[in-house]
Amino acid sequence: MASRQRGGVRLRSRPHCGVGCVCRGHLAGLFGVTAGNADLEGTLGEHLDVSSDVQAVGDYYGPTELLTIGEQTIRGAAISGFVASLLGGPAGTLTDLALLASPVSHVDAEDAPFLIVHGDADDLVAPQQSVTLHEALVAAGVSSGLILIEGARHGGMTGWSGPILRDVRAFFDGVVADED
């Protein structure tokens, strides 16, 4: 992995991993499944020569399929509003954009390994979003782990016990290469 110094900060040409909860989980998921997608790589900023490819993804409660998310939860109107804000309009009227912004739409065998964690009592982003992504990754031959936390609601740390935290640590220790 190439790296360079800029202003005292060491920049890597390939970040180690993408990790995020909820909206940032959605973004981390996109990082993990869109390596080399010129439509999503971007054209702004000073570091256009640095890839956004990642070695691993930790997706916690992240939306993964924006066309169906509003239908999967009792708070469908709320999540559909968030999706409309992201896309600039309702997902149903911006189908191509909703598919482009949906991690599950980009899954292929070249994707980074994933660890997906979701509460089974989430009433905003349905756990089925995580299950669907996990199943698509596994079907494509990508290493993916899914942890459904019993009784955990949307975005909270309820249920993140010692064993789950150990599983998260073991995942990242196992997939992120120390190249320094």
N, C-alpha and C positions, 0 to 999 in steps of 0.2 A: 504494500500500500504506500503510495507516494504521500509525502506530507511536506508542508512548508511553513515557515514562520511569517506572520504578518502582525505587526504591532504587538509582539510579545505573545500572541495566541497561535498555537500550533493548529493548522488546518489540515484535515485529512482529505484525500481525494475520494475516499469511500467511508462514510460514517460507520461506526460500529453497529448501531441499531437505532430503530425508531420505536419509541415507547410513548403511549399516551392513553389518557382516560377520556371517554366520551368523544367530543369533537376532535381532540388530539389523537384519540385512538383511531378515529376514522382516517385522519391524515397519516398516521403511522401505517395503517393498513394499506393506504394508497402507495406509500413509499415502498412497501414490501412486494407489491404486485405490478408495479409499473416501470420497472427498470428499463431504460432505453426508450420509453414512450416520449417521442419528441413533442407531442401535444401537451404533455404535462411537465416537461422539464423546465420550462420558463425561459424568459428572455430579459429579465431585469436583474440588476445587481452587478457587483464587481467580480463575482466568482463563477462565471458561466462555464469555466473550464472544469469545475468540480462537480462530479456526478452526485445525484441524490440517491444512488443505489445504497442499500443497507444490507448488513449481514444477517440481521434478525429483527423480528417485530414482536413487541409486547402490546397487544391490543386489549384494552380494558374497557368494556361496555361500549365499544365503538359501533356506530351505524355502518353497515356493510352493503346494503341493497336499498337504494333510495326510492325505487319505484314501489316497493311493497311495505316500507317501514310504517307508514301511516295506518295501514290496515291491520297491523299485527299487535296493536296495543290499545288499551282503553283510553290512553292519552294521545290518540292519533292526531287530533287537531293540533295539539301543541307541537308534536314532533314534525308534523307536516309543515307547520309554520316555520320552524327552524330550517327545514330543508328548502322551503321556498326562499327564505332569506339567503341561503347559500347559493342557490341556483339563479336567483333573480326572477323567480316565478314558480308556480306549482310544478312538481315533478311530472305529473301526468301530461302537461302541455309542453314540457321541455324534455322529452324522452331521451333524445341523444345525449344531452348534457347530463341528465340523471344517470344514465348508463356510464358515461365517462367518469363521473364522480363516485361511482359505486365500486369499491374494491373487488367484490365478487365477480364483476364483469371482466376483470383483467387477469384472472387466475390462469397460470400455466406452469409447466414443469420447472421453469427457470426461477421461480419465486423464492424469496428468502424464507427460512423457517419461521414459523409463527408460534407464539403462545397466546392463546385467547382466554381471557378471564371475564366472566359475566355472572351477575347475580340472577338466580332463577326467579326472583320476585320483582324484577325490574319492570315497572309499568310505563316507562317512557321509551326506552330502546328495548324492544322485546328480545329475550334471550335467543329466539329463533334466528335473529340476525347473525349472532355469533355461531350458532350451529350450522347455518347455511354456508358461511364462509369456511368454517372448519371442514365440512364435508366436501366442498369444492376443492380445497387445498389437498386433502387426502386423495381424492379421486384423480387429481393431477400428478400425484406422486410427490407432493411437497410435504416435508416434515411439519406437522401441526399438532399442538396439544390444546385441549379444551378443558378448562376447569369451570364448572358451574357451581357457584357458591350458594348453598342452601339458605334460603331466607333473605339473601342480600337484595336490597332494593337498588334503584338507579344510582350509580356513581359513588356509592359510599364504600367505606372500608369495612363495614360490618361483615364478619365472617372471614376476614383475612387473618387467619390464625397462623401459628408457627409452621404447621405443615405446608400450607399454601405458599407462604413466603419462602420456605425452603425449596418448594417446587419451582417457583419463579427464579430464584437464584441459581438453582441447578440448570435450568433451561439456558439462561444466559451464559453461565460458565461453560456449558457444553457447546455452544454455537458461536460465541464471539471469540475470534482468534486474537491473541495478544501479539501484535506484529511490531512492537517497539523493541 
